[in-house]
Amino acid sequence: MATVQTSPASPGPLPARFNPGAWEVYISHAQAEAQAEAVAISRALVAHRCWLDVLMDDVSLPAMDEGMACSGTFLALLTPSYFRTESQVREFDRAVNHHHPMLLVCPSHHDAEAILDTAPLSVQVWRAALTPRTVFVLEFADPAAFAVGIRRIAEELGYPTGPEPGGEVDACCLGATDLSITVASGSGNQYMLMLRLQGDSATMTKQNPDGSVTTFKGRAPNRQGTMRLDGIQASNRGAFIMGQLPSGRTPGQQFTLQANAFANGDQTWECTLTDSVQVY
């Protein structure tokens, strides 16, 4: 597969003003239609530090600018409204003007070339100069195909990926496990949760009915210990989730989590494990 050709990267990253200030990949996406997909990419590139606004404490323009300046590669997640969104055009132009190494990624159900046709003139000039150009297509609905696509992206980034899928454990998994969880809350609402377990650390993303994603981070000491995850975004600071995960990883297992200090009060979440996978 051919590589997107760009000019040499700018000199090393600037001193960080926002923690931690050094990233391997900056993920640019249109939040209104691709937030869940962007989170999935960030979670799948487990061995690589990704800057993604929904997972950051500070999403001000200075923080975003620094995230780009201190990232090794700019990853543009192409969806139909990407070049119709002012913030994404600004990010893309900045990446082009600063000669950032770039990756173009598109969900399989969208047409990347049609999306690029909607780009402004500045992007079209950049596009015309690329020979050849590669767009990495990701199949989000098929876990096996998604893992293959992520592996190709990791290889393009120049990171070790270990044996082919189906062989020994892939080096970039680093023992991480993703759990898909369906939740029925005491208030009658239903949620989808994605929980990443890596060592003693845990990160949970909650898919909200309006399409937004809420993120929690914390500790999951062991199979018998109590997991505690705290909200990291301004809108859910002070909220936390506690409970014990099932000892196995069999789909259909049921367990309970306590969600405390939420805006609408404490809740009991009746959870069902729907899937458990290692990701690349």
Beta strands, then each sheet from edge to edge (+ up, - down):
strand 1: 23-28
strand 2: 50-51
strand 3: 71-77
strand 4: 102-107
strand 5: 135-138
strand 6: 177-185
strand 7: 190-198
strand 8: 201-207
strand 9: 213-219
strand 10: 227-231
strand 11: 240-243
strand 12: 254-260
strand 13: 267-277
sheet 1: 2+ 1+ 3+ 4+ 5+
sheet 2: 6+ 7- 8+ 9- 10+ 11- 12+ 13- 6+
end
